[in-house]
């Protein structure tokens, strides 16, 4: 099947590469000529495990190509997948300018029937807007009889495992009331639907809402366990034991109940705020969603608050070693990462930071540039040199096992502030270090 994908970010590039891998012929179109050329040269703009090899192999095989020529790309595919970003507007609502621009471009160039597939995370009712706008443009062109459809097909990819999620989806949601569109979408996803039925067909608005509801549910679980962790500290309980106790209940499960420094990334913060704004637009008070966001905003300051209290309210001249900058492991994404809130609070308090992350160093440099109070180090050990304390922000695997004796000797003050509860407090204490986790008693 010939496909066109608009947008070559996290969603578009992963989806295009995986669809090409199963045999579809995919053209990716983007307005960023530099990005397109870099992809042609085999330079992948994002870090995602498994993506680089997938893109290079399918590009070499001719099944995956990149262009800025929208007209040629639109002519190529019966199915036009829109995977452009929906950044938050100033009021927190989703900004649809890129989504609308793609639909308008398709409408201006199409000369035969097309199915426009909305894969971006968009507010309920967006597909209706796209359908109306495409129809208006076709009418202005004198092509009002030209058949087209707009389908909602939200993505459910997790950064850090996006390729695997795309290759082995747990569900494929298709929002359409057109039998023709449904059949073509089933053909598109047939290679991923062989072992058991994964396709769920529903009306368009329900499909749009499903994506937001899923992300907000996961964000709610994170904020809930973080609030329980804060309460556990006051009550003398250990949230790690509590987590095991509640996670063993199959109605709750173990996923997304790990306490930490709050959620970040490109999806949860944006989508929670966007759904709150959507609720406000229909005069509905989304009290739970507001509480989820409030807890998350508070949680991002938890490590700073612990350090501020430990050092008696004066962090001037202190240097903190930070392990982890990305908002989660297996990505270089620092969008709304807890590390950013933490570093900026430390700088405001007169402290400096020496940081290490396996993948996000370049991104950190892009965000903050050269600063006298930020030292980006080549190893986790190098970040410790001259530091007064260690702060663990992201749960990368190579942080899980470490030499506590080495930490004690390297740090000016033998103390660890761990936002990911990587270590056993009693083990750390035996090595002469103080340890402050999340929802645990200090050791």
PyMOL commands that set and color helices and strands:
alter all, ss='L'
color gray80, all
select helices_A, chain A and resi 10-21+33-40+51-60+70-76+97-109+126-140+162-167+179-192+204-235+239-247+268-281+287-299+302-310+338-348+361-368+380-384+397-399+404-410+425-430
alter helices_A, ss='H'
color red, helices_A
select strands_A, chain A and resi 2-6+25-29+64-67+79-82+114-118+148-152+172-175+199-202+319-323+352-356+374-376+389-392+415-418+434-436
alter strands_A, ss='S'
color yellow, strands_A
deselect
rebuild
show_as cartoon
